[in-house]
Amino acid sequence: METNEIQIIFDKTVGKDMENKPEIAEQLVEYLNNLLKLDPLAINKLIEYRTPCGKAFIEHPTVQVHFDGAIGNSSVGLLGILNGFVGANVDGRGIIVAHFNDFGEIRKFFLANATRI
């Protein structure tokens, strides 16, 4: 395999050439909302859970990573991974968003700035 071929594969793998996928994002939102109706506790726990992550995720062009500057740790969750797959909005944020109620529970998922993707 030529070096150029490796670079093209790497670029596609990490998302450099990734196009936003609004149709898939819409399907994921519908799917997540259906799962939320079936088992809100499980979905809330899955979405709120984050695991520490390294430089590769931090530098990934679409995966959404949380950085806690106070302690210098980075973490990623399921929604950050899903947003990484469907692409980022023009402002660099994920296009799938969770709407929380006053008690910190997810009420629904939706597309942010859908006209901008």
Biopython code that builds the backbone (N, CA, C, O; Angstrom):
import numpy as np
from Bio.PDB.StructureBuilder import StructureBuilder

atoms = [
    (1, "MET", "N", (0.847, -1.183, 0.000)),
    (1, "MET", "CA", (0.000, 0.000, 0.000)),
    (1, "MET", "C", (0.888, 1.241, 0.000)),
    (1, "MET", "O", (1.810, 1.352, 0.808)),
    (2, "GLU", "N", (0.609, 2.163, -0.902)),
    (2, "GLU", "CA", (1.366, 3.401, -1.014)),
    (2, "GLU", "C", (1.072, 4.321, 0.172)),
    (2, "GLU", "O", (0.013, 4.216, 0.791)),
    (3, "THR", "N", (1.997, 5.213, 0.487)),
    (3, "THR", "CA", (1.799, 6.166, 1.574)),
    (3, "THR", "C", (0.564, 7.013, 1.338)),
    (3, "THR", "O", (-0.186, 7.277, 2.278)),
    (4, "ASN", "N", (0.329, 7.452, 0.090)),
    (4, "ASN", "CA", (-0.852, 8.260, -0.211)),
    (4, "ASN", "C", (-2.142, 7.498, 0.071)),
    (4, "ASN", "O", (-3.112, 8.075, 0.563)),
    (5, "GLU", "N", (-2.153, 6.196, -0.242)),
    (5, "GLU", "CA", (-3.335, 5.378, 0.027)),
    (5, "GLU", "C", (-3.591, 5.289, 1.523)),
    (5, "GLU", "O", (-4.737, 5.366, 1.966)),
    (6, "ILE", "N", (-2.533, 5.130, 2.298)),
    (6, "ILE", "CA", (-2.681, 5.075, 3.753)),
    (6, "ILE", "C", (-3.247, 6.389, 4.269)),
    (6, "ILE", "O", (-4.133, 6.382, 5.124)),
    (7, "GLN", "N", (-2.753, 7.515, 3.768)),
    (7, "GLN", "CA", (-3.243, 8.818, 4.212)),
    (7, "GLN", "C", (-4.718, 8.991, 3.889)),
    (7, "GLN", "O", (-5.465, 9.508, 4.719)),
    (8, "ILE", "N", (-5.160, 8.572, 2.705)),
    (8, "ILE", "CA", (-6.571, 8.692, 2.336)),
    (8, "ILE", "C", (-7.426, 7.842, 3.274)),
    (8, "ILE", "O", (-8.475, 8.295, 3.734)),
    (9, "ILE", "N", (-6.994, 6.631, 3.558)),
    (9, "ILE", "CA", (-7.735, 5.769, 4.481)),
    (9, "ILE", "C", (-7.773, 6.413, 5.862)),
    (9, "ILE", "O", (-8.827, 6.445, 6.497)),
    (10, "PHE", "N", (-6.639, 6.925, 6.336)),
    (10, "PHE", "CA", (-6.584, 7.581, 7.641)),
    (10, "PHE", "C", (-7.515, 8.783, 7.672)),
    (10, "PHE", "O", (-8.271, 8.948, 8.629)),
    (11, "ASP", "N", (-7.475, 9.628, 6.642)),
    (11, "ASP", "CA", (-8.330, 10.815, 6.597)),
    (11, "ASP", "C", (-9.801, 10.429, 6.679)),
    (11, "ASP", "O", (-10.572, 11.071, 7.391)),
    (12, "LYS", "N", (-10.192, 9.392, 5.959)),
    (12, "LYS", "CA", (-11.585, 8.974, 5.987)),
    (12, "LYS", "C", (-11.939, 8.375, 7.339)),
    (12, "LYS", "O", (-13.049, 8.567, 7.835)),
    (13, "THR", "N", (-11.010, 7.660, 7.928)),
    (13, "THR", "CA", (-11.267, 7.031, 9.214)),
    (13, "THR", "C", (-11.492, 8.066, 10.301)),
    (13, "THR", "O", (-12.425, 7.927, 11.092)),
    (14, "VAL", "N", (-10.669, 9.091, 10.361)),
    (14, "VAL", "CA", (-10.808, 10.075, 11.432)),
    (14, "VAL", "C", (-11.765, 11.190, 11.081)),
    (14, "VAL", "O", (-12.009, 12.070, 11.907)),
    (15, "GLY", "N", (-12.315, 11.180, 9.882)),
    (15, "GLY", "CA", (-13.374, 12.124, 9.567)),
    (15, "GLY", "C", (-12.948, 13.401, 8.877)),
    (15, "GLY", "O", (-13.775, 14.296, 8.707)),
    (16, "LYS", "N", (-11.689, 13.528, 8.470)),
    (16, "LYS", "CA", (-11.266, 14.761, 7.814)),
    (16, "LYS", "C", (-12.099, 15.061, 6.582)),
    (16, "LYS", "O", (-12.430, 16.218, 6.323)),
    (17, "ASP", "N", (-12.439, 14.040, 5.827)),
    (17, "ASP", "CA", (-13.227, 14.227, 4.619)),
    (17, "ASP", "C", (-14.707, 13.911, 4.858)),
    (17, "ASP", "O", (-15.487, 13.770, 3.916)),
    (18, "MET", "N", (-15.072, 13.803, 6.129)),
    (18, "MET", "CA", (-16.427, 13.401, 6.468)),
    (18, "MET", "C", (-17.434, 14.483, 6.087)),
    (18, "MET", "O", (-17.242, 15.663, 6.379)),
    (19, "GLU", "N", (-18.487, 14.063, 5.442)),
    (19, "GLU", "CA", (-19.590, 14.961, 5.148)),
    (19, "GLU", "C", (-20.641, 14.772, 6.223)),
    (19, "GLU", "O", (-20.784, 13.682, 6.778)),
    (20, "ASN", "N", (-21.379, 15.836, 6.518)),
    (20, "ASN", "CA", (-22.490, 15.692, 7.448)),
    (20, "ASN", "C", (-23.524, 14.764, 6.854)),
    (20, "ASN", "O", (-23.696, 14.697, 5.637)),
    (21, "LYS", "N", (-24.199, 14.061, 7.713)),
    (21, "LYS", "CA", (-25.193, 13.081, 7.289)),
    (21, "LYS", "C", (-26.539, 13.438, 7.911)),
    (21, "LYS", "O", (-26.966, 12.775, 8.857)),
    (22, "PRO", "N", (-27.224, 14.476, 7.403)),
    (22, "PRO", "CA", (-28.466, 14.929, 8.043)),
    (22, "PRO", "C", (-29.567, 13.880, 8.039)),
    (22, "PRO", "O", (-30.356, 13.818, 8.981)),
    (23, "GLU", "N", (-29.639, 13.050, 6.997)),
    (23, "GLU", "CA", (-30.687, 12.025, 6.965)),
    (23, "GLU", "C", (-30.463, 10.996, 8.070)),
    (23, "GLU", "O", (-31.406, 10.577, 8.741)),
    (24, "ILE", "N", (-29.234, 10.602, 8.249)),
    (24, "ILE", "CA", (-28.915, 9.643, 9.304)),
    (24, "ILE", "C", (-29.137, 10.289, 10.668)),
    (24, "ILE", "O", (-29.630, 9.639, 11.590)),
    (25, "ALA", "N", (-28.777, 11.562, 10.799)),
    (25, "ALA", "CA", (-28.989, 12.270, 12.056)),
    (25, "ALA", "C", (-30.477, 12.302, 12.412)),
    (25, "ALA", "O", (-30.845, 12.089, 13.567)),
    (26, "GLU", "N", (-31.326, 12.566, 11.425)),
    (26, "GLU", "CA", (-32.776, 12.563, 11.664)),
    (26, "GLU", "C", (-33.250, 11.186, 12.105)),
    (26, "GLU", "O", (-34.069, 11.074, 13.017)),
    (27, "GLN", "N", (-32.742, 10.140, 11.465)),
    (27, "GLN", "CA", (-33.117, 8.776, 11.852)),
    (27, "GLN", "C", (-32.649, 8.458, 13.269)),
    (27, "GLN", "O", (-33.373, 7.828, 14.040)),
    (28, "LEU", "N", (-31.443, 8.892, 13.607)),
    (28, "LEU", "CA", (-30.933, 8.657, 14.959)),
    (28, "LEU", "C", (-31.774, 9.384, 16.000)),
    (28, "LEU", "O", (-32.053, 8.833, 17.064)),
    (29, "VAL", "N", (-32.178, 10.608, 15.706)),
    (29, "VAL", "CA", (-33.024, 11.368, 16.636)),
    (29, "VAL", "C", (-34.341, 10.625, 16.858)),
    (29, "VAL", "O", (-34.784, 10.466, 17.996)),
    (30, "GLU", "N", (-34.951, 10.179, 15.789)),
    (30, "GLU", "CA", (-36.209, 9.433, 15.914)),
    (30, "GLU", "C", (-35.987, 8.152, 16.733)),
    (30, "GLU", "O", (-36.787, 7.825, 17.610)),
    (31, "TYR", "N", (-34.917, 7.443, 16.446)),
    (31, "TYR", "CA", (-34.590, 6.204, 17.148)),
    (31, "TYR", "C", (-34.358, 6.468, 18.639)),
    (31, "TYR", "O", (-34.898, 5.761, 19.490)),
    (32, "LEU", "N", (-33.552, 7.491, 18.949)),
    (32, "LEU", "CA", (-33.281, 7.821, 20.347)),
    (32, "LEU", "C", (-34.554, 8.220, 21.084)),
    (32, "LEU", "O", (-34.744, 7.842, 22.240)),
    (33, "ASN", "N", (-35.424, 8.978, 20.428)),
    (33, "ASN", "CA", (-36.683, 9.368, 21.059)),
    (33, "ASN", "C", (-37.577, 8.163, 21.309)),
    (33, "ASN", "O", (-38.259, 8.105, 22.332)),
    (34, "ASN", "N", (-37.586, 7.203, 20.394)),
    (34, "ASN", "CA", (-38.357, 5.975, 20.611)),
    (34, "ASN", "C", (-37.795, 5.175, 21.787)),
    (34, "ASN", "O", (-38.555, 4.662, 22.608)),
    (35, "LEU", "N", (-36.477, 5.070, 21.869)),
    (35, "LEU", "CA", (-35.861, 4.367, 22.989)),
    (35, "LEU", "C", (-36.113, 5.097, 24.312)),
    (35, "LEU", "O", (-36.314, 4.468, 25.351)),
    (36, "LEU", "N", (-36.100, 6.419, 24.258)),
    (36, "LEU", "CA", (-36.371, 7.223, 25.449)),
    (36, "LEU", "C", (-37.769, 6.941, 25.993)),
    (36, "LEU", "O", (-37.967, 6.895, 27.207)),
    (37, "LYS", "N", (-38.739, 6.753, 25.099)),
    (37, "LYS", "CA", (-40.103, 6.422, 25.522)),
    (37, "LYS", "C", (-40.146, 5.028, 26.157)),
    (37, "LYS", "O", (-40.868, 4.810, 27.130)),
    (38, "LEU", "N", (-39.379, 4.094, 25.611)),
    (38, "LEU", "CA", (-39.386, 2.726, 26.116)),
    (38, "LEU", "C", (-38.732, 2.598, 27.488)),
    (38, "LEU", "O", (-39.242, 1.905, 28.368)),
    (39, "ASP", "N", (-37.603, 3.271, 27.661)),
    (39, "ASP", "CA", (-36.870, 3.146, 28.921)),
    (39, "ASP", "C", (-36.087, 4.437, 29.199)),
    (39, "ASP", "O", (-34.885, 4.511, 28.943)),
    (40, "PRO", "N", (-36.784, 5.448, 29.724)),
    (40, "PRO", "CA", (-36.120, 6.744, 29.945)),
    (40, "PRO", "C", (-34.928, 6.661, 30.899)),
    (40, "PRO", "O", (-33.937, 7.365, 30.706)),
    (41, "LEU", "N", (-35.010, 5.822, 31.911)),
    (41, "LEU", "CA", (-33.907, 5.716, 32.863)),
    (41, "LEU", "C", (-32.641, 5.199, 32.185)),
    (41, "LEU", "O", (-31.555, 5.742, 32.387)),
    (42, "ALA", "N", (-32.787, 4.152, 31.385)),
    (42, "ALA", "CA", (-31.615, 3.583, 30.703)),
    (42, "ALA", "C", (-30.987, 4.592, 29.741)),
    (42, "ALA", "O", (-29.768, 4.759, 29.720)),
    (43, "ILE", "N", (-31.813, 5.254, 28.956)),
    (43, "ILE", "CA", (-31.277, 6.231, 27.994)),
    (43, "ILE", "C", (-30.607, 7.393, 28.721)),
    (43, "ILE", "O", (-29.535, 7.843, 28.315)),
    (44, "ASN", "N", (-31.229, 7.879, 29.790)),
    (44, "ASN", "CA", (-30.614, 8.962, 30.557)),
    (44, "ASN", "C", (-29.265, 8.548, 31.108)),
    (44, "ASN", "O", (-28.310, 9.322, 31.041)),
    (45, "LYS", "N", (-29.167, 7.350, 31.647)),
    (45, "LYS", "CA", (-27.894, 6.866, 32.202)),
    (45, "LYS", "C", (-26.836, 6.716, 31.105)),
    (45, "LYS", "O", (-25.681, 7.097, 31.295)),
    (46, "LEU", "N", (-27.237, 6.160, 29.957)),
    (46, "LEU", "CA", (-26.292, 5.993, 28.852)),
    (46, "LEU", "C", (-25.768, 7.336, 28.348)),
    (46, "LEU", "O", (-24.575, 7.484, 28.082)),
    (47, "ILE", "N", (-26.653, 8.300, 28.219)),
    (47, "ILE", "CA", (-26.249, 9.605, 27.684)),
    (47, "ILE", "C", (-25.403, 10.385, 28.687)),
    (47, "ILE", "O", (-24.476, 11.091, 28.292)),
    (48, "GLU", "N", (-25.705, 10.268, 29.963)),
    (48, "GLU", "CA", (-24.935, 11.031, 30.950)),
    (48, "GLU", "C", (-23.578, 10.402, 31.258)),
    (48, "GLU", "O", (-22.688, 11.082, 31.769)),
    (49, "TYR", "N", (-23.408, 9.110, 30.954)),
    (49, "TYR", "CA", (-22.143, 8.445, 31.235)),
    (49, "TYR", "C", (-21.053, 8.920, 30.270)),
    (49, "TYR", "O", (-21.271, 8.995, 29.061)),
    (50, "ARG", "N", (-19.896, 9.234, 30.812)),
    (50, "ARG", "CA", (-18.740, 9.611, 30.013)),
    (50, "ARG", "C", (-17.530, 8.833, 30.493)),
    (50, "ARG", "O", (-17.409, 8.488, 31.668)),
    (51, "THR", "N", (-16.642, 8.569, 29.557)),
    (51, "THR", "CA", (-15.416, 7.860, 29.887)),
    (51, "THR", "C", (-14.221, 8.722, 29.487)),
    (51, "THR", "O", (-14.299, 9.462, 28.507)),
    (52, "PRO", "N", (-13.129, 8.638, 30.224)),
    (52, "PRO", "CA", (-11.943, 9.411, 29.839)),
    (52, "PRO", "C", (-11.506, 9.047, 28.417)),
    (52, "PRO", "O", (-11.662, 7.907, 27.978)),
    (53, "CYS", "N", (-10.966, 10.024, 27.721)),
    (53, "CYS", "CA", (-10.487, 9.770, 26.359)),
    (53, "CYS", "C", (-9.162, 10.484, 26.137)),
    (53, "CYS", "O", (-8.771, 11.374, 26.893)),
    (54, "GLY", "N", (-8.497, 10.069, 25.092)),
    (54, "GLY", "CA", (-7.174, 10.590, 24.803)),
    (54, "GLY", "C", (-7.141, 11.586, 23.662)),
    (54, "GLY", "O", (-8.170, 12.053, 23.173)),
    (55, "LYS", "N", (-5.930, 11.888, 23.261)),
    (55, "LYS", "CA", (-5.655, 12.914, 22.259)),
    (55, "LYS", "C", (-6.344, 12.652, 20.920)),
    (55, "LYS", "O", (-6.783, 13.592, 20.259)),
    (56, "ALA", "N", (-6.441, 11.395, 20.516)),
    (56, "ALA", "CA", (-7.057, 11.072, 19.219)),
    (56, "ALA", "C", (-8.504, 11.548, 19.162)),
    (56, "ALA", "O", (-8.932, 12.094, 18.145)),
    (57, "PHE", "N", (-9.266, 11.349, 20.239)),
    (57, "PHE", "CA", (-10.647, 11.844, 20.265)),
    (57, "PHE", "C", (-10.690, 13.357, 20.408)),
    (57, "PHE", "O", (-11.531, 14.019, 19.800)),
    (58, "ILE", "N", (-9.795, 13.897, 21.200)),
    (58, "ILE", "CA", (-9.759, 15.350, 21.395)),
    (58, "ILE", "C", (-9.528, 16.059, 20.064)),
    (58, "ILE", "O", (-10.135, 17.096, 19.795)),
    (59, "GLU", "N", (-8.658, 15.506, 19.239)),
    (59, "GLU", "CA", (-8.316, 16.126, 17.965)),
    (59, "GLU", "C", (-9.223, 15.691, 16.811)),
    (59, "GLU", "O", (-9.089, 16.200, 15.698)),
    (60, "HIS", "N", (-10.123, 14.776, 17.059)),
    (60, "HIS", "CA", (-11.034, 14.306, 16.014)),
    (60, "HIS", "C", (-11.915, 15.475, 15.565)),
    (60, "HIS", "O", (-12.389, 16.240, 16.406)),
    (61, "PRO", "N", (-12.140, 15.624, 14.272)),
    (61, "PRO", "CA", (-12.875, 16.795, 13.773)),
    (61, "PRO", "C", (-14.368, 16.815, 14.096)),
    (61, "PRO", "O", (-14.985, 17.877, 14.018)),
    (62, "THR", "N", (-14.964, 15.689, 14.453)),
    (62, "THR", "CA", (-16.404, 15.705, 14.707)),
    (62, "THR", "C", (-16.824, 15.106, 16.041)),
    (62, "THR", "O", (-17.873, 15.485, 16.561)),
    (63, "VAL", "N", (-16.052, 14.184, 16.621)),
    (63, "VAL", "CA", (-16.440, 13.621, 17.915)),
    (63, "VAL", "C", (-16.490, 14.751, 18.940)),
    (63, "VAL", "O", (-15.576, 15.571, 19.034)),
    (64, "GLN", "N", (-17.569, 14.772, 19.696)),
    (64, "GLN", "CA", (-17.755, 15.817, 20.698)),
    (64, "GLN", "C", (-17.159, 15.355, 22.022)),
    (64, "GLN", "O", (-17.614, 14.368, 22.601)),
    (65, "VAL", "N", (-16.147, 16.064, 22.497)),
    (65, "VAL", "CA", (-15.415, 15.706, 23.706)),
    (65, "VAL", "C", (-15.632, 16.798, 24.744)),
    (65, "VAL", "O", (-15.598, 17.987, 24.427)),
    (66, "HIS", "N", (-15.853, 16.384, 25.983)),
    (66, "HIS", "CA", (-15.992, 17.324, 27.097)),
    (66, "HIS", "C", (-14.625, 17.499, 27.745)),
    (66, "HIS", "O", (-13.964, 16.521, 28.095)),
    (67, "PHE", "N", (-14.209, 18.753, 27.902)),
    (67, "PHE", "CA", (-12.944, 19.038, 28.576)),
    (67, "PHE", "C", (-13.240, 19.761, 29.879)),
    (67, "PHE", "O", (-13.868, 20.820, 29.879)),
    (68, "ASP", "N", (-12.792, 19.193, 30.981)),
    (68, "ASP", "CA", (-12.949, 19.817, 32.293)),
    (68, "ASP", "C", (-11.642, 20.519, 32.627)),
    (68, "ASP", "O", (-10.693, 19.902, 33.111)),
    (69, "GLY", "N", (-11.611, 21.812, 32.361)),
    (69, "GLY", "CA", (-10.394, 22.589, 32.574)),
    (69, "GLY", "C", (-9.948, 22.636, 34.022)),
    (69, "GLY", "O", (-8.757, 22.773, 34.304)),
    (70, "ALA", "N", (-10.900, 22.524, 34.947)),
    (70, "ALA", "CA", (-10.566, 22.591, 36.370)),
    (70, "ALA", "C", (-9.655, 21.443, 36.784)),
    (70, "ALA", "O", (-8.769, 21.615, 37.620)),
    (71, "ILE", "N", (-9.879, 20.269, 36.195)),
    (71, "ILE", "CA", (-9.041, 19.118, 36.560)),
    (71, "ILE", "C", (-8.205, 18.611, 35.390)),
    (71, "ILE", "O", (-7.406, 17.688, 35.546)),
    (72, "GLY", "N", (-8.389, 19.219, 34.213)),
    (72, "GLY", "CA", (-7.576, 18.879, 33.047)),
    (72, "GLY", "C", (-7.872, 17.536, 32.428)),
    (72, "GLY", "O", (-6.986, 16.927, 31.829)),
    (73, "ASN", "N", (-9.101, 17.057, 32.555)),
    (73, "ASN", "CA", (-9.478, 15.765, 31.986)),
    (73, "ASN", "C", (-10.430, 15.948, 30.821)),
    (73, "ASN", "O", (-11.243, 16.872, 30.801)),
    (74, "SER", "N", (-10.319, 15.061, 29.861)),
    (74, "SER", "CA", (-11.245, 15.030, 28.733)),
    (74, "SER", "C", (-12.035, 13.736, 28.797)),
    (74, "SER", "O", (-11.513, 12.693, 29.190)),
    (75, "SER", "N", (-13.310, 13.815, 28.402)),
    (75, "SER", "CA", (-14.150, 12.621, 28.408)),
    (75, "SER", "C", (-15.109, 12.664, 27.228)),
    (75, "SER", "O", (-15.371, 13.721, 26.653)),
    (76, "VAL", "N", (-15.624, 11.492, 26.882)),
    (76, "VAL", "CA", (-16.541, 11.375, 25.758)),
    (76, "VAL", "C", (-17.697, 10.481, 26.183)),
    (76, "VAL", "O", (-17.530, 9.563, 26.987)),
    (77, "GLY", "N", (-18.869, 10.766, 25.629)),
    (77, "GLY", "CA", (-20.056, 9.968, 25.913)),
    (77, "GLY", "C", (-20.691, 9.468, 24.628)),
    (77, "GLY", "O", (-20.215, 9.747, 23.528)),
    (78, "LEU", "N", (-21.776, 8.724, 24.790)),
    (78, "LEU", "CA", (-22.458, 8.140, 23.638)),
    (78, "LEU", "C", (-22.917, 9.204, 22.648)),
    (78, "LEU", "O", (-22.749, 9.036, 21.441)),
    (79, "LEU", "N", (-23.494, 10.293, 23.143)),
    (79, "LEU", "CA", (-23.975, 11.333, 22.235)),
    (79, "LEU", "C", (-22.816, 11.981, 21.472)),
    (79, "LEU", "O", (-22.973, 12.339, 20.304)),
    (80, "GLY", "N", (-21.672, 12.133, 22.108)),
    (80, "GLY", "CA", (-20.490, 12.662, 21.431)),
    (80, "GLY", "C", (-20.006, 11.760, 20.313)),
    (80, "GLY", "O", (-19.551, 12.232, 19.272)),
    (81, "ILE", "N", (-20.107, 10.455, 20.537)),
    (81, "ILE", "CA", (-19.721, 9.479, 19.511)),
    (81, "ILE", "C", (-20.720, 9.515, 18.354)),
    (81, "ILE", "O", (-20.323, 9.534, 17.189)),
    (82, "LEU", "N", (-22.027, 9.524, 18.676)),
    (82, "LEU", "CA", (-23.050, 9.570, 17.623)),
    (82, "LEU", "C", (-22.917, 10.854, 16.807)),
    (82, "LEU", "O", (-23.025, 10.824, 15.581)),
    (83, "ASN", "N", (-22.688, 11.965, 17.470)),
    (83, "ASN", "CA", (-22.493, 13.218, 16.743)),
    (83, "ASN", "C", (-21.232, 13.162, 15.891)),
    (83, "ASN", "O", (-21.184, 13.752, 14.812)),
    (84, "GLY", "N", (-20.233, 12.469, 16.359)),
    (84, "GLY", "CA", (-19.031, 12.291, 15.553)),
    (84, "GLY", "C", (-19.311, 11.552, 14.261)),
    (84, "GLY", "O", (-18.679, 11.815, 13.238)),
    (85, "PHE", "N", (-20.258, 10.628, 14.305)),
    (85, "PHE", "CA", (-20.593, 9.865, 13.111)),
    (85, "PHE", "C", (-21.398, 10.697, 12.117)),
    (85, "PHE", "O", (-21.141, 10.642, 10.914)),
    (86, "VAL", "N", (-22.363, 11.463, 12.604)),
    (86, "VAL", "CA", (-23.229, 12.211, 11.684)),
    (86, "VAL", "C", (-22.633, 13.557, 11.290)),
    (86, "VAL", "O", (-23.139, 14.202, 10.371)),
    (87, "GLY", "N", (-21.575, 13.996, 11.957)),
    (87, "GLY", "CA", (-20.912, 15.244, 11.590)),
    (87, "GLY", "C", (-21.230, 16.374, 12.542)),
    (87, "GLY", "O", (-22.147, 16.286, 13.359)),
    (88, "ALA", "N", (-20.465, 17.424, 12.425)),
    (88, "ALA", "CA", (-20.632, 18.586, 13.290)),
    (88, "ALA", "C", (-21.345, 19.704, 12.543)),
    (88, "ALA", "O", (-21.323, 19.765, 11.314)),
    (89, "ASN", "N", (-21.966, 20.572, 13.297)),
    (89, "ASN", "CA", (-22.614, 21.743, 12.747)),
    (89, "ASN", "C", (-21.540, 22.755, 12.331)),
    (89, "ASN", "O", (-20.360, 22.548, 12.616)),
    (90, "VAL", "N", (-21.924, 23.822, 11.675)),
    (90, "VAL", "CA", (-20.942, 24.802, 11.208)),
    (90, "VAL", "C", (-20.175, 25.443, 12.361)),
    (90, "VAL", "O", (-19.064, 25.936, 12.168)),
    (91, "ASP", "N", (-20.760, 25.439, 13.558)),
    (91, "ASP", "CA", (-20.057, 26.004, 14.714)),
    (91, "ASP", "C", (-19.194, 24.972, 15.432)),
    (91, "ASP", "O", (-18.606, 25.268, 16.472)),
    (92, "GLY", "N", (-19.115, 23.744, 14.875)),
    (92, "GLY", "CA", (-18.289, 22.704, 15.452)),
    (92, "GLY", "C", (-18.980, 21.859, 16.505)),
    (92, "GLY", "O", (-18.393, 20.907, 17.020)),
    (93, "ARG", "N", (-20.208, 22.191, 16.827)),
    (93, "ARG", "CA", (-20.951, 21.428, 17.837)),
    (93, "ARG", "C", (-21.736, 20.310, 17.188)),
    (93, "ARG", "O", (-22.000, 20.327, 15.986)),
    (94, "GLY", "N", (-22.104, 19.336, 18.005)),
    (94, "GLY", "CA", (-22.891, 18.215, 17.519)),
    (94, "GLY", "C", (-24.268, 18.652, 17.062)),
    (94, "GLY", "O", (-24.834, 19.606, 17.595)),
    (95, "ILE", "N", (-24.808, 17.950, 16.067)),
    (95, "ILE", "CA", (-26.119, 18.331, 15.540)),
    (95, "ILE", "C", (-27.258, 17.585, 16.225)),
    (95, "ILE", "O", (-28.417, 17.976, 16.091)),
    (96, "ILE", "N", (-26.945, 16.513, 16.959)),
    (96, "ILE", "CA", (-27.964, 15.835, 17.757)),
    (96, "ILE", "C", (-27.853, 16.368, 19.177)),
    (96, "ILE", "O", (-26.787, 16.321, 19.791)),
    (97, "VAL", "N", (-28.963, 16.872, 19.688)),
    (97, "VAL", "CA", (-28.972, 17.520, 20.993)),
    (97, "VAL", "C", (-30.008, 16.852, 21.892)),
    (97, "VAL", "O", (-31.069, 16.434, 21.429)),
    (98, "ALA", "N", (-29.692, 16.757, 23.169)),
    (98, "ALA", "CA", (-30.639, 16.258, 24.161)),
    (98, "ALA", "C", (-31.234, 17.457, 24.897)),
    (98, "ALA", "O", (-30.510, 18.345, 25.346)),
    (99, "HIS", "N", (-32.559, 17.469, 25.013)),
    (99, "HIS", "CA", (-33.254, 18.526, 25.769)),
    (99, "HIS", "C", (-33.573, 17.977, 27.157)),
    (99, "HIS", "O", (-34.222, 16.940, 27.292)),
    (100, "PHE", "N", (-33.110, 18.684, 28.182)),
    (100, "PHE", "CA", (-33.298, 18.245, 29.563)),
    (100, "PHE", "C", (-34.388, 19.070, 30.247)),
    (100, "PHE", "O", (-34.585, 20.242, 29.927)),
    (101, "ASN", "N", (-35.094, 18.441, 31.195)),
    (101, "ASN", "CA", (-36.063, 19.178, 32.002)),
    (101, "ASN", "C", (-35.345, 19.812, 33.198)),
    (101, "ASN", "O", (-34.121, 19.734, 33.306)),
    (102, "ASP", "N", (-36.108, 20.434, 34.083)),
    (102, "ASP", "CA", (-35.522, 21.105, 35.251)),
    (102, "ASP", "C", (-34.880, 20.138, 36.241)),
    (102, "ASP", "O", (-34.121, 20.560, 37.114)),
    (103, "PHE", "N", (-35.178, 18.850, 36.113)),
    (103, "PHE", "CA", (-34.621, 17.843, 37.012)),
    (103, "PHE", "C", (-33.406, 17.144, 36.413)),
    (103, "PHE", "O", (-32.879, 16.198, 36.999)),
    (104, "GLY", "N", (-32.964, 17.603, 35.253)),
    (104, "GLY", "CA", (-31.798, 17.021, 34.604)),
    (104, "GLY", "C", (-32.076, 15.742, 33.841)),
    (104, "GLY", "O", (-31.153, 14.992, 33.522)),
    (105, "GLU", "N", (-33.347, 15.486, 33.545)),
    (105, "GLU", "CA", (-33.724, 14.294, 32.790)),
    (105, "GLU", "C", (-33.955, 14.670, 31.327)),
    (105, "GLU", "O", (-34.483, 15.738, 31.019)),
    (106, "ILE", "N", (-33.548, 13.773, 30.440)),
    (106, "ILE", "CA", (-33.749, 14.024, 29.018)),
    (106, "ILE", "C", (-35.232, 13.909, 28.703)),
    (106, "ILE", "O", (-35.876, 12.917, 29.045)),
    (107, "ARG", "N", (-35.769, 14.938, 28.045)),
    (107, "ARG", "CA", (-37.171, 14.940, 27.631)),
    (107, "ARG", "C", (-37.312, 14.499, 26.185)),
    (107, "ARG", "O", (-38.267, 13.814, 25.820)),
    (108, "LYS", "N", (-36.331, 14.908, 25.353)),
    (108, "LYS", "CA", (-36.354, 14.497, 23.946)),
    (108, "LYS", "C", (-35.017, 14.833, 23.307)),
    (108, "LYS", "O", (-34.212, 15.592, 23.846)),
    (109, "PHE", "N", (-34.813, 14.244, 22.149)),
    (109, "PHE", "CA", (-33.650, 14.542, 21.315)),
    (109, "PHE", "C", (-34.148, 15.316, 20.101)),
    (109, "PHE", "O", (-35.274, 15.115, 19.644)),
    (110, "PHE", "N", (-33.303, 16.201, 19.583)),
    (110, "PHE", "CA", (-33.669, 16.958, 18.393)),
    (110, "PHE", "C", (-32.414, 17.375, 17.640)),
    (110, "PHE", "O", (-31.299, 17.242, 18.145)),
    (111, "LEU", "N", (-32.610, 17.878, 16.428)),
    (111, "LEU", "CA", (-31.492, 18.380, 15.632)),
    (111, "LEU", "C", (-31.330, 19.870, 15.893)),
    (111, "LEU", "O", (-32.292, 20.634, 15.818)),
    (112, "ALA", "N", (-30.115, 20.267, 16.198)),
    (112, "ALA", "CA", (-29.813, 21.685, 16.429)),
    (112, "ALA", "C", (-29.514, 22.347, 15.100)),
    (112, "ALA", "O", (-28.754, 21.816, 14.290)),
    (113, "ASN", "N", (-30.109, 23.503, 14.874)),
    (113, "ASN", "CA", (-29.799, 24.284, 13.687)),
    (113, "ASN", "C", (-29.858, 23.441, 12.428)),
    (113, "ASN", "O", (-28.961, 23.502, 11.588)),
    (114, "ALA", "N", (-30.912, 22.657, 12.300)),
    (114, "ALA", "CA", (-31.015, 21.705, 11.191)),
    (114, "ALA", "C", (-30.858, 22.363, 9.838)),
    (114, "ALA", "O", (-30.410, 21.713, 8.894)),
    (115, "THR", "N", (-31.210, 23.627, 9.712)),
    (115, "THR", "CA", (-31.079, 24.299, 8.428)),
    (115, "THR", "C", (-29.623, 24.630, 8.117)),
    (115, "THR", "O", (-29.310, 24.976, 6.978)),
    (116, "ARG", "N", (-28.736, 24.534, 9.086)),
    (116, "ARG", "CA", (-27.339, 24.900, 8.895)),
    (116, "ARG", "C", (-26.441, 23.720, 8.580)),
    (116, "ARG", "O", (-25.241, 23.902, 8.377)),
    (117, "ILE", "N", (-26.996, 22.501, 8.533)),
    (117, "ILE", "CA", (-26.124, 21.353, 8.289)),
    (117, "ILE", "C", (-26.158, 20.956, 6.826)),
    (117, "ILE", "O", (-25.484, 20.006, 6.428)),
]
sb = StructureBuilder()
sb.init_structure("model")
sb.init_model(0)
sb.init_chain("A")
sb.init_seg("    ")
for serial, (resi, resn, name, xyz) in enumerate(atoms, 1):
    if name == "N":
        sb.init_residue(resn, " ", resi, " ")
    sb.init_atom(name, np.array(xyz, "f"), 0.0, 1.0, " ", f" {name:<3s}", serial, name[0])
structure = sb.get_structure()
